[in-house]
Amino acid sequence: LKIKCHKRQEFVIGGFTESDAGRGFRSLLLGYYDGKKLIYAGKVGTGFDAETATDLRKKLDALVVKSMAFDSVLADARRGALYVEPKLVGEIEFRLVEGANERIQIECLLAHFVLAGSPDAR
């Protein structure tokens, strides 16, 4: 018997990586706020249809900045990343990785992506 437990949470989009396949992007870099710090949580790159990816890329392009808003990002996630103002929020389905201590680590299990608006609007 195998049981998978999934959770859903809103994450702030703090960046993305370019697609080699001509899609809107390869993956989104996600985070959450701990006080005023934007903590990097992981990245997700599945669950987007072509239209959603293209529309979201247009929104991301308008928010590109030179420096990241994350407090810190793992080196492999920084490679090739473009950073954006943290104004978009996505609802993400994920599972916690065993042994995760201080930080939520997400796996790419995006079942349904929803732009939930600006984190400041909450």
N, C-alpha and C positions, 0 to 999 in steps of 0.2 A: 504494500500500500504506500503510495507516494502522495503527499499532500503539499501543495505549494501555497504559501501565504503571501499575499500581495498587499501593499499599502498604496494609498494615493495621497499626494501632497502637492501643493503649489510650490514651484521653484522659480527663482528669478533667473532670467536669461542674461548672462554676463559676457557671452561671446559665442563664436562659432568657428568651425573649420570649413575650408573650401571643399567642394566636391570635385572629384576627378571625372565623374560620370556626367557632368553637365546638369546635375540636379541643382536645386537652390543652395544646398550646403551639405556637408558630410555629417556633421554632428553639432549639437548645441552644447555649450558649456553652461552648467547650471549651478546655482548656489542658493543659500538661504541666509537670512540676517540673524546674527547673534549680537544684539544691541545695534551698534552702528556699523559693525564689520560684516562684509559680505563674504561668507565662508563658501569655498568651492566644495561642491558635493559630488560632482561627476559629470559625465556627458551622456547624451542620448542621440541616436541617429536613426532610429527606426520608427515606423508608425505614421509616416507622413506620406500622403499621396502627392503626386507631382504638382497639382494646383496649389495645395497648402504650402508646400516647400517653396514654390516660386513666390507666392504672396508674402510669406514670412520673410524671405530673403530681401524683398523690397523694403520691408519695415526695418530689418536689421541693417541694411546698407545706410539708411538715413540716420542710424544711431551709432555708427562706427566712431571710435575714439582711439587715440594713440596708446593710452595706458589702461591697464585693467583695473576694474573696480574691486576685484577679489582681493582679500587680504593676502592670499598666496595661492598658487596653483602648481600642481605637480608638473615636473619637467615634460613628461610625455604628453600632457594635455596642452601645454603651452606651444608645443611644436606646430607651427603653421596656423596658430589661432589669430583670429581677428576679434578684438574686444569691442563691446558696445556699452552704451549707457544702460544701466540696469533699470529699464523702464517697462519691460515686457515680462509677463509671468505666464508660465505654462503649468497645467495640471498634469502630473506625471505619475504613472503606475510603476512601482518598483518593489524590490524586496531588500531587506537589510542583509548585509553580508555578515556572516558569523565572525565574531571577533572585532567588529567595528566598535571602536572605543568612543572617541570624542566627536567623531564626524560621521555623518550619514554617508555611506558609500552606495551609489545606485548602480544597478545593472541596466543594460539597454533593453528594457521590457515595456516600452511605450505602447500602451494599448490604444489610447485615445488622447490626442493633444488638443488642448483648449487654450486659446489666448484669453487670459482672465483679466487683462488690463494692467494698469500701472500699480506697482506696489504702494506708491504714495496715496493712491485713491482708496485704500482700505481703511 
